[in-house]
Amino acid sequence: MRKMFVAFLSIAAVLIMCSLAVAAEEGGVRAALDSSALGMVYVGAAIGMSLAALGCGIGQGIGLKGACEATARNPEAGNKIMTTMLLGFAFIESLAIYALVINLILLFVM
């Protein structure tokens, strides 16, 4: 239930931000933002990237822990476990790359 609530709030926040972006003035986003709001964009981008890196680091640590335990229990399956682990790491790392791209868009467009 809690996951559904957090997901709903996240979707609502994204939709609210999208409506604000669409309603921006014609002179560009920089013209619509004063210096304090622009500073908040920079702070938000820094916090967003740090949270993405933190989450990905925790996810990769948990994945590596599980792979090490599985290999210790069944050494013959080490190659399959390593292949699955590397694939999972690629997916986890792609989340950090997506966060980086979004933050770069925020920094260079704003």
N, C-alpha and C positions, 0 to 999 in steps of 0.2 A: 504494500500500500504506500509505503514511504517513497519507494522508487518512482511510482506513478505520479505522486505529488511533486517530487523534484523535477521529473521530466515535464510535467505540465507547466510548472513555474518557469522552467528554462525556455520552453517553447513560447510562452506568453511574453517573456522578456525579449526574446529575439523578434517577435512580431511587433512589439512596441517600438523597438529600436529601428526596425525597417520602416515603420510608418513615419518616424521622425526623419529618417534619411530621405524618404521620398518627398516629404513636405519641405525640404530645404529650399532656400531662396535661389533665384536664378543666377545670382552672382557667384555661386560656388559655395562650397561648404566652408571654406576659410572666411569668406565674408560674413557668413551667418554666425560664426563662432567668435567670441571675444577671447582674449588671451588666457583667461582663467579656465574657460571651457576647453581650450586647446591643450592647456597643461594637464587637464584631467584625462584627455585622450591619451597623452603620453604615459601618465601614471597607470591608467587602465590597461594599456598595452603591456607595460612592464609587469603588472600583476598577473595579467592573463598568461603571458609567456612563462612566468615563474611557476604558476600553478600547473600549466601543461607539462613543464619539465619535471616538476615534482611528481605528478601523477604517472607519467611515463617511467620515471625512475623507480617508483614503488612497484609498478606493474612488471617491469623487467626483473627487478629483484625477486619478486614472488615467483615469476616464471622460471628463473634460473634455479631458485631453491627447489622448486618442484622437479625440475629436470635432473638436478643432482641427486635428489632422493630417489627418483625413479631409476636412475642409472645404478645407484648403489644397491637397490633391491633386485634389479634384473640387468646385469651387465651385458647380456647378449642382445638386448634391445637398445643398446646405446646409440647406434646409428639412426634408428627410427626416431628415437626421442630427440636427438640433436637436430634432425631435420625439422621436426615439428616445432622445436623450441626456436630455431632460427626463423621459421616462417612466422611464428607468433611475435618474435621481436621485431620483425619487419612491419607487421601490422601496428604494433604498439608505437614504433618510431614514426610511422606515418601520421599518427595523431599529433605528435609534436611538430612535425613538418607542416601540417595543416594549420596549427595554431600559429606557427611562425609566419606563414603566408598571410593569414588574416591580420596579424599584428603589423606586418610590413605594409599591407594595404592601408590599414588605419593610419600608420605613421606618414606615409608618403602622399596619401590622398587628402588627408585633413590639413 
